[in-house]
Amino acid sequence: MAPGAGYSFRYYESYIAAGGVPVSVTLPLRKEQYVSDYLFPFFSNMIPEGANRKMICRALRIDEKDLFGVLYAMAGKDTIGAVNVRRIA
């Protein structure tokens, strides 16, 4: 998604109930969904930068500005811990 397209993040209630820890200090545990016009820093830090991003975008035919597209393409291959990335239509 391009900036302004809208992003959301939500912890599963079962994760909170099981005593899960926040994925980031900027995303403390809560039941309510987080919403932003821009990709959350926690997720943007999971995206390759520079020449690596260019190579991946070229190979997968993804616009370099489509941060979620790059994240989503990489999510099935390399994610951090219990974090899942999904596109919700």
Helices and strands as residue ranges (DSSP letters): E 7-9, H 13-17, E 34-36, H 41-44, H 50-60, H 67-75
